[in-house]
């Protein structure tokens, strides 16, 4: 989902007004949602020091 405020001039009053602009996109994971496909992306493993609170959110996967 994408949204932002757009500023435009009201044709009747000449005043500037802000209106919300919203777009909705459907996104799929083609590798997980289609059969017979393999990823050609190469991902390199790397060492990192995760932030504990952020890692808890990722581990929870939105069901906590």
Secondary structure, 3 states (H helix, E strand, C coil): CEEEEEEEECCCCCCEEEEEEEECCCCCCHHHHCCCCCCCCCCCCCCCCCCHHHHHHHHHCCCC
